[in-house]
């Protein structure tokens, strides 16, 4: 799984030259990062937020043990979806009765991993988009809940259901806010990365010991929503000033960078040498064999590859995202 994930990390770190700037308390970073299980709660705003997460994990030597919650349909996508399935990602149907059983069973197994493991969760449930934000505001106003400017109101049931099987096994929650400058020349998309355009990701982390999260479900629901109110202030400050801390009221931590590793380059050279070159050789032989049947087989293989790549990239595009969250959600408590 590590070798497969490295191919996408290569796309971000080396092909596009994307840079990641960290805002983390250095005490937390030096003591805990890469040394413990963590429940990572992150905003779901951009097409590439999951890929930035992988780039970060590779820097702290945890890429092979990255897990996440994902839509069940993704597990059927060749290569990427299959790899997620076999590496124990938590696939959900967005049917809470079924999902609660899956969450409890799989988190117990993940929390017992002998090596440090990160589990990524997007409480918003879907990527931020204007129509989904409007539905979120409508729901918040109707139920007297916080009205967020830059995030969707978090859906709390999955978050709460994940906590009991982690107790005593996962020591910390990492509260993560990812942001890109609004005035950056290139938008944070997979397509821009494929074209080799460099991006700069700014990512704020707050380590919260799991024992500091309240016990009751109502209190846990309030805890998560309070964290989103705080991250909304962080994002507003970043959008208006280019600084997470200027107007948010959050204590300042100085930014720093963690050097990207050379392993993605070694990995991509290996696969290009031992797979792409021989495959390309035989495809050329098929295309120029002079036989219509062989030509059709070669053209079909190439066409299938591009269709699959287009489908995979399209799944990450906000404009092609699901309709989940586009209508007023049901009450989550």
N, C-alpha and C positions, 0 to 999 in steps of 0.2 A: 504494500500500500504506500509505503514511503517513496518508492521509486516512481509510482504513478503520480502521486501528489507533487513530487519534485518537478515534473514536466510543466505543471501550471505555475509553480513558484518561479521557474525559469522565465516564463512569459512575463511575470511581473517584475522580478528583480533584475533580470539581465537583458531580456529582449526589449522591454519598454523603458527600463531604467527607472522604474517607480521608486520613490523614496518614502520611507516611513519615519515620522518624527514621534517619539514617545513622550508622554507626560505622565510620569509615574514617580511616586515617592521612592527615592533610591534605596532606602532601608527595606521597603517591601520587595523591590526588584532583586537586591542582592541576597536577601534571606529566602525568598519564596519562589521566585520565578523559575519555572522549569523543574522545581523540586517537590511539587505537591499536586494532588488532584485539585481541580478547580471547576466550578460551575460558572461559565462565562455568559453574562447577560449583556446583549449588545443591541444598539439601534439598527433598524433594517431600512436604510435610506437609499443605498446606492446599489448598482448592479454588481459591483465588485467587492462588497463588504466581506463576503465569505473568503474571497481570494486574499484580501489583505490579512484576514485572520490566519490563513495558511502561511503567508510570508512571515508573519510575526512568530508563529509556532516554529518555523524552521530555524529562526535566529536563536531560539532557546532550546533547540534540540528536541522538540516535542511533536514534530509534524506527523510522524507515524502513529501517534496516539491521540490525534485530534478526532473528535466525534461531534456530531451535531444532530439536532432535530431537523427533519426534512419531510416534504410531501411524499406520500407513499408511491405516487406515480413515478418519481425520479428513479426508484430502484430498478426499473425496467429499461433504462437507457443504457445501451451497450458501453462498456468500458467504465465510464465515470459512475453511472448509477450502480452497475454491478459491483464496482470496487467499494462504493459506500455501503452497499448491502453486506458484503463480506467483511468489512471492517467495523461492523456493529454500530452503524448510525441508527438513530431512533426514528423510524418511519411512522408518520401519523396520518390518519384518515380525516382528521377534523371532525370526528365523531367522538365526543369526550368519553362516553361510556367505554368504547373500545380502546381509545387512546390511553385512558388511565391504567388499564391492565398492562398495555405494552410498556408504558413509562415505568411502572413499578417493577416489572420483571427485568427490563433491560438495564435500568439504572443500578439495580442491585448487582448485576453482573459487571457493569462498567466500574462501579465503585470498588470492586474487589480486584481490579487490575493490580498486579505487583509493581508496575512502573507508573510514574505520573501520567495522568490522563486529563485532558481538557474537554468539557462538554459545552458546546455552544448553543445558546437558546435566544431566539428573537421573539420577545413577548408581544411585539406589535402584530405578529402573525403573517404579515405581508409587507411588501415594500411601500414606502411613502409615495403617494400620488395625490393630486388635488382632489379628485372625486372621493377617494378613501378618507382623506383628511376632513372633507366636509361632512361625511357620514360620522366620523369619529367625534367631531365637534357637536353635531346634533345629538348624539348619544350622551356625551358628557353633560351638555346643557340640560337634557331631559332628566338625568339622574343626579344632578348636582355634583358632578365630578370635575376634576381639574380640566380646563380647556387648554390643550397644548398647541403651541404655534408651529413647532418644527418636528413633532412626532405624532404618531397615532397613539391613542389611549391604549395602554398595554392590556392584553387579555390575560387575566390572572390565574385561571384555573390550571393551565399547564405548568406554570411556575410553582404554584402551591403543591400540585400533585408530585412534583419532582423532589421536594425537600425531604419528606419522611425517609425514603430509601437511602438518602445521602447521609443521614444523621450518623455521626461517629466515624464516617469513612471519608467524606469529602470535607476538608477543613475550611475552605473559603469560597466565597462568591467574588468574582471579578466583575465589577460594574464598568462597562466599556462604552465610550462614546467616540465614534469615528466621524471625522469631518474633513471635507475638502473645501478649499477657498472658492467662494462663489464667482470671483473674478478671474479664476485660473483660465489660461488659454484653451485647455482641453478638458472636456467633461470626463468624469470617472466611469468609463464604460469598457467592456471587454473589447469592443471594436477598436477603440483608440489604442488599447494595449496591443492588439494584433497588428496595428499599423506602426507600432514602435514609438508611440508618443509618451513621453515621461510625465508622470503624475506625482503629486506630493500628498501623502495621507498624514493627517494629524490625528493621534489617537490618545485619549485620556483613559487611564485606568485607576480604579479605586478598589483596593483589596478590603473586603468585609468578612471577618470571621463568621462562619456559618452559625455559631452559637449566639451571635449578636442579632440574628434575624428572629423576630418574635415567634412564639409558638402557635397561637391561635390563627385560624384561617382568615378571620376578619382583619387581624393585625398584620398578617403577611400580605394581604391584599393592599392595605394602606401603605405598608413598607414599599412595595413595588411601585405604586403610584407616586409616592413621595420621591422615590429615586428618579422617576421620569419627569417630575416637576423640576428637580434639580438639573437633570441633563438638558431640559429645555432651556434653562437659564444659561448653561454652558454653551449650547448651540447658538442661542441668540447673541451672546457676547462674541462668539467666534465669527458669526455672520456679519455683525456690525463693526467689529474692531479688528478682526483677524487674530484675536487672543481669547482663549477660553476663560480667562480669569479677570479681565478688565472690568466687567460689569456684573458678573455672575454671583459674586460673593463667595465663591469657592476658593479655599486657600491655594495660593499659587505653588506649583511645583515646576522646576526648571526643565525645559525640554532637553532631550538628548537622543542620539541615534545609536542603534546597535548594528554593527557591520553585517552586511549580508554575507552568506557563506558561498564557497566556491563549488559545493557539492552539486547544485542544480546544473552547472555547466558540465561537470564530469558526467553526470547522469544523461544529459541530452546528447552528448558526444557518443556515449556508449550505444544508446538506442538508435541514433542516426546511422552509426557504423554497422550495427548487427541486424537491424530490421529495415530501415528506410532504403538503404542502398540496394540490398538484394531485391526488395519488393519493387522498387523503381525499375531495376534491371529487367525483371520478368514482365512488368507491365509494358515497358517499351517493346519487348519482344512480341507480346500479344498484339499491341497496336499496329506494329509494322510487319506482322507475319504474312500479310497478303491474304489471309483467310478471313472471310466475313464473320464466321462464328467466333474466332479468337479475338478479332477486333471488337465485336459486340461485348464479349466477356470483359475485356480490358476497359472499355468505355463504361460498362455498367459498374465495375468496381470503383473507378474514379468518381462517377456520378453519385454512387452511394456514399462515398466518403464525404463529399462536399455537402450532400443533403443532411447527413448525420451531424457534421460540424455546424451547419447553419441552424439545425434544430437545437443543438446544445447551446450555442451562443444565444439563440432567440429566447430560450428559457430564462436567461438572466436579464433580458431587456425589460425595463420597467413598462414600456409602451405595449409589450406583449404579455404582461403579467396576468395573473389570474384575477377574477372578479371578487375574490375573497376580500372582505373589508370595504367593498364599494357601496354597500348598503348598510343601513343602521344595524349594528350588531345586537344580538340578544344580550340580556343582562348576564354578566359573567360571575355573579356572586349569588 
